[in-house]
């Protein structure tokens, strides 16, 4: 688990040579060769989701 808020818990998983970011809300980021970029995608999603929720 890399970032979390009340309803957004993000994780990164590996599939072969790719890393993917996923969230408990159902969001999934693109497959990345860079694990760091997948973590950044997850953190960006969690940060943006918090600011967009009512």
N, CA, C and O atoms as CSV, one atom per row, in Angstrom:
chain,resi,resn,atom,element,x,y,z
A,1,UNK,N,N,0.853,-1.161,0.000
A,1,UNK,CA,C,0.000,0.000,0.000
A,1,UNK,C,C,0.906,1.233,0.000
A,1,UNK,O,O,1.854,1.307,0.782
A,2,UNK,N,N,0.615,2.202,-0.876
A,2,UNK,CA,C,1.490,3.352,-1.010
A,2,UNK,C,C,0.858,4.664,-0.598
A,2,UNK,O,O,1.558,5.578,-0.163
A,3,UNK,N,N,-0.435,4.770,-0.725
A,3,UNK,CA,C,-1.120,5.998,-0.333
A,3,UNK,C,C,-2.539,5.610,0.022
A,3,UNK,O,O,-3.080,4.638,-0.505
A,4,UNK,N,N,-3.134,6.372,0.915
A,4,UNK,CA,C,-4.507,6.048,1.225
A,4,UNK,C,C,-5.251,7.259,1.743
A,4,UNK,O,O,-4.657,8.174,2.314
A,5,UNK,N,N,-6.554,7.254,1.537
A,5,UNK,CA,C,-7.457,8.237,2.090
A,5,UNK,C,C,-8.690,7.476,2.538
A,5,UNK,O,O,-8.655,6.248,2.609
A,6,UNK,N,N,-9.771,8.165,2.840
A,6,UNK,CA,C,-10.933,7.496,3.395
A,6,UNK,C,C,-11.481,6.399,2.487
A,6,UNK,O,O,-11.832,5.326,2.977
A,7,UNK,N,N,-11.565,6.635,1.187
A,7,UNK,CA,C,-12.117,5.612,0.305
A,7,UNK,C,C,-11.171,5.227,-0.829
A,7,UNK,O,O,-11.566,4.492,-1.735
A,8,UNK,N,N,-9.950,5.702,-0.795
A,8,UNK,CA,C,-8.987,5.403,-1.850
A,8,UNK,C,C,-7.719,4.807,-1.258
A,8,UNK,O,O,-6.895,5.513,-0.678
A,9,UNK,N,N,-7.578,3.512,-1.413
A,9,UNK,CA,C,-6.378,2.815,-0.973
A,9,UNK,C,C,-5.680,2.294,-2.216
A,9,UNK,O,O,-6.212,1.441,-2.926
A,10,UNK,N,N,-4.487,2.810,-2.476
A,10,UNK,CA,C,-3.777,2.447,-3.695
A,10,UNK,C,C,-2.687,1.418,-3.411
A,10,UNK,O,O,-2.102,1.377,-2.329
A,11,UNK,N,N,-2.439,0.591,-4.420
A,11,UNK,CA,C,-1.379,-0.400,-4.362
A,11,UNK,C,C,-0.707,-0.452,-5.728
A,11,UNK,O,O,-1.254,0.018,-6.725
A,12,UNK,N,N,0.474,-1.025,-5.752
A,12,UNK,CA,C,1.122,-1.319,-7.032
A,12,UNK,C,C,1.385,-2.815,-7.072
A,12,UNK,O,O,1.752,-3.426,-6.069
A,13,UNK,N,N,1.191,-3.384,-8.240
A,13,UNK,CA,C,1.439,-4.802,-8.433
A,13,UNK,C,C,2.322,-4.970,-9.664
A,13,UNK,O,O,2.399,-4.083,-10.513
A,14,UNK,N,N,2.974,-6.099,-9.748
A,14,UNK,CA,C,3.835,-6.386,-10.891
A,14,UNK,C,C,3.222,-7.485,-11.735
A,14,UNK,O,O,2.690,-8.472,-11.226
A,15,UNK,N,N,3.312,-7.286,-13.035
A,15,UNK,CA,C,2.868,-8.291,-13.993
A,15,UNK,C,C,3.966,-8.403,-15.032
A,15,UNK,O,O,4.069,-7.578,-15.940
A,16,UNK,N,N,4.773,-9.421,-14.890
A,16,UNK,CA,C,5.932,-9.560,-15.776
A,16,UNK,C,C,6.910,-8.434,-15.515
A,16,UNK,O,O,7.298,-8.199,-14.371
A,17,UNK,N,N,7.310,-7.735,-16.565
A,17,UNK,CA,C,8.255,-6.628,-16.391
A,17,UNK,C,C,7.543,-5.286,-16.236
A,17,UNK,O,O,8.173,-4.234,-16.342
A,18,UNK,N,N,6.234,-5.317,-15.985
A,18,UNK,CA,C,5.460,-4.089,-15.840
A,18,UNK,C,C,4.919,-3.946,-14.432
A,18,UNK,O,O,4.672,-4.936,-13.743
A,19,UNK,N,N,4.740,-2.709,-14.013
A,19,UNK,CA,C,4.124,-2.393,-12.727
A,19,UNK,C,C,2.821,-1.650,-13.008
A,19,UNK,O,O,2.753,-0.822,-13.916
A,20,UNK,N,N,1.794,-1.951,-12.225
A,20,UNK,CA,C,0.498,-1.312,-12.388
A,20,UNK,C,C,0.039,-0.737,-11.057
A,20,UNK,O,O,0.218,-1.351,-10.006
A,21,UNK,N,N,-0.545,0.431,-11.116
A,21,UNK,CA,C,-1.134,1.042,-9.926
A,21,UNK,C,C,-2.626,0.764,-9.951
A,21,UNK,O,O,-3.266,0.853,-10.999
A,22,UNK,N,N,-3.174,0.431,-8.803
A,22,UNK,CA,C,-4.610,0.169,-8.674
A,22,UNK,C,C,-5.133,0.835,-7.412
A,22,UNK,O,O,-4.379,1.116,-6.480
A,23,UNK,N,N,-6.448,1.083,-7.397
A,23,UNK,CA,C,-7.079,1.727,-6.250
A,23,UNK,C,C,-8.312,0.940,-5.834
A,23,UNK,O,O,-8.926,0.253,-6.650
A,24,UNK,N,N,-8.667,1.044,-4.572
A,24,UNK,CA,C,-9.844,0.353,-4.060
A,24,UNK,C,C,-11.141,0.875,-4.679
A,24,UNK,O,O,-12.167,0.200,-4.596
A,25,UNK,N,N,-11.122,2.063,-5.301
A,25,UNK,CA,C,-12.314,2.614,-5.948
A,25,UNK,C,C,-12.553,2.017,-7.326
A,25,UNK,O,O,-13.590,2.277,-7.937
A,26,UNK,N,N,-11.599,1.209,-7.833
A,26,UNK,CA,C,-11.738,0.587,-9.139
A,26,UNK,C,C,-10.820,1.183,-10.198
A,26,UNK,O,O,-10.695,0.627,-11.289
A,27,UNK,N,N,-10.185,2.288,-9.899
A,27,UNK,CA,C,-9.267,2.925,-10.842
A,27,UNK,C,C,-8.033,2.050,-11.038
A,27,UNK,O,O,-7.564,1.408,-10.099
A,28,UNK,N,N,-7.512,2.030,-12.261
A,28,UNK,CA,C,-6.259,1.332,-12.558
A,28,UNK,C,C,-5.456,2.204,-13.505
A,28,UNK,O,O,-5.975,2.705,-14.503
A,29,UNK,N,N,-4.201,2.374,-13.183
A,29,UNK,CA,C,-3.315,3.158,-14.029
A,29,UNK,C,C,-2.754,2.328,-15.161
A,29,UNK,O,O,-2.954,1.114,-15.206
A,30,UNK,N,N,-2.055,2.972,-16.076
A,30,UNK,CA,C,-1.445,2.239,-17.190
A,30,UNK,C,C,-0.282,1.379,-16.717
A,30,UNK,O,O,0.323,1.654,-15.681
A,31,UNK,N,N,0.023,0.355,-17.470
A,31,UNK,CA,C,1.184,-0.483,-17.171
A,31,UNK,C,C,2.444,0.327,-17.434
A,31,UNK,O,O,2.572,0.986,-18.466
A,32,UNK,N,N,3.362,0.269,-16.494
A,32,UNK,CA,C,4.608,1.037,-16.604
A,32,UNK,C,C,5.794,0.105,-16.445
A,32,UNK,O,O,5.738,-0.848,-15.667
A,33,UNK,N,N,6.854,0.368,-17.168
A,33,UNK,CA,C,8.101,-0.372,-16.944
A,33,UNK,C,C,8.797,0.158,-15.694
A,33,UNK,O,O,9.556,-0.562,-15.045
A,34,UNK,N,N,8.538,1.405,-15.366
A,34,UNK,CA,C,9.138,2.029,-14.191
A,34,UNK,C,C,8.231,1.834,-12.976
A,34,UNK,O,O,7.106,2.335,-12.947
A,35,UNK,N,N,8.723,1.109,-11.981
A,35,UNK,CA,C,7.945,0.926,-10.753
A,35,UNK,C,C,7.721,2.267,-10.055
A,35,UNK,O,O,6.661,2.512,-9.479
A,36,UNK,N,N,8.734,3.128,-10.115
A,36,UNK,CA,C,8.603,4.442,-9.490
A,36,UNK,C,C,7.478,5.241,-10.149
A,36,UNK,O,O,6.728,5.933,-9.460
A,37,UNK,N,N,7.354,5.155,-11.460
A,37,UNK,CA,C,6.291,5.885,-12.167
A,37,UNK,C,C,4.925,5.319,-11.798
A,37,UNK,O,O,3.966,6.080,-11.667
A,38,UNK,N,N,4.812,4.013,-11.630
A,38,UNK,CA,C,3.542,3.411,-11.206
A,38,UNK,C,C,3.172,3.903,-9.810
A,38,UNK,O,O,2.001,4.175,-9.543
A,39,UNK,N,N,4.155,4.021,-8.915
A,39,UNK,CA,C,3.886,4.558,-7.570
A,39,UNK,C,C,3.453,6.015,-7.642
A,39,UNK,O,O,2.574,6.447,-6.896
A,40,UNK,N,N,4.075,6.771,-8.544
A,40,UNK,CA,C,3.693,8.173,-8.724
A,40,UNK,C,C,2.264,8.269,-9.259
A,40,UNK,O,O,1.494,9.119,-8.812
A,41,UNK,N,N,1.903,7.405,-10.211
A,41,UNK,CA,C,0.526,7.376,-10.721
A,41,UNK,C,C,-0.458,7.140,-9.579
A,41,UNK,O,O,-1.489,7.808,-9.496
A,42,UNK,N,N,-0.141,6.188,-8.697
A,42,UNK,CA,C,-1.016,5.872,-7.569
A,42,UNK,C,C,-1.136,7.056,-6.620
A,42,UNK,O,O,-2.236,7.387,-6.178
A,43,UNK,N,N,-0.023,7.689,-6.307
A,43,UNK,CA,C,-0.043,8.839,-5.400
A,43,UNK,C,C,-0.820,10.000,-6.016
A,43,UNK,O,O,-1.587,10.667,-5.322
A,44,UNK,N,N,-0.630,10.245,-7.305
A,44,UNK,CA,C,-1.368,11.314,-7.990
A,44,UNK,C,C,-2.862,11.036,-7.960
A,44,UNK,O,O,-3.654,11.944,-7.707
A,45,UNK,N,N,-3.256,9.800,-8.212
A,45,UNK,CA,C,-4.674,9.443,-8.188
A,45,UNK,C,C,-5.263,9.682,-6.800
A,45,UNK,O,O,-6.320,10.299,-6.669
A,46,UNK,N,N,-4.585,9.198,-5.773
A,46,UNK,CA,C,-5.097,9.353,-4.411
A,46,UNK,C,C,-5.205,10.831,-4.039
A,46,UNK,O,O,-6.188,11.247,-3.426
A,47,UNK,N,N,-4.211,11.611,-4.404
A,47,UNK,CA,C,-4.218,13.048,-4.095
A,47,UNK,C,C,-5.361,13.745,-4.842
A,47,UNK,O,O,-6.085,14.545,-4.251
A,48,UNK,N,N,-5.526,13.450,-6.122
A,48,UNK,CA,C,-6.583,14.077,-6.917
A,48,UNK,C,C,-7.973,13.623,-6.501
A,48,UNK,O,O,-8.915,14.414,-6.523
A,49,UNK,N,N,-8.109,12.369,-6.126
A,49,UNK,CA,C,-9.404,11.841,-5.701
A,49,UNK,C,C,-9.885,12.526,-4.439
A,49,UNK,O,O,-11.080,12.782,-4.290
A,50,UNK,N,N,-8.973,12.826,-3.530
A,50,UNK,CA,C,-9.341,13.489,-2.276
A,50,UNK,C,C,-9.824,14.905,-2.560
A,50,UNK,O,O,-10.796,15.353,-1.951
A,51,UNK,N,N,-9.176,15.614,-3.464
A,51,UNK,CA,C,-9.557,16.995,-3.749
A,51,UNK,C,C,-10.813,17.082,-4.582
A,51,UNK,O,O,-11.471,18.123,-4.579
A,52,UNK,N,N,-11.181,16.010,-5.309
A,52,UNK,CA,C,-12.371,16.022,-6.149
A,52,UNK,C,C,-13.618,15.540,-5.448
A,52,UNK,O,O,-14.724,15.791,-5.926
A,53,UNK,N,N,-13.476,14.848,-4.319
A,53,UNK,CA,C,-14.659,14.343,-3.607
A,53,UNK,C,C,-15.369,15.489,-2.907
A,53,UNK,O,O,-14.728,16.430,-2.440
A,54,UNK,N,N,-16.722,15.410,-2.833
A,54,UNK,CA,C,-17.491,16.476,-2.169
A,54,UNK,C,C,-17.238,16.547,-0.682
A,54,UNK,O,O,-17.814,17.392,0.003
